[in-house]
């Protein structure tokens, strides 16, 4: 189950920098995770200050 970023995202970019497979990119209003690239490592969730990334 890949991770997804919920509406709590504050667009800080911490998750994008931490993703080892570059599955995270800036969206129109928040960062988004490409479910086809996500390896479910949880690195994004570990660095997010608002707990926006969660298993989808």
C-alpha positions, 0 to 999 in steps of 0.5 A: 500500500503506497503512501499518500499526502493528506490535506494537512500538507503545508508544502514545506518540501521535507518529504520530497527531499527525503524520498529515496526513489523520488516519488514525491513532487510539488502539486498545485496546492500540496505535495503528491506521491506517485503510487507507482514509484512509492516503495512504502518506506515511510521516510516521508512520514518520519520527517513531515512536521504535520504528519501529512503522508500516510499509508493509503 
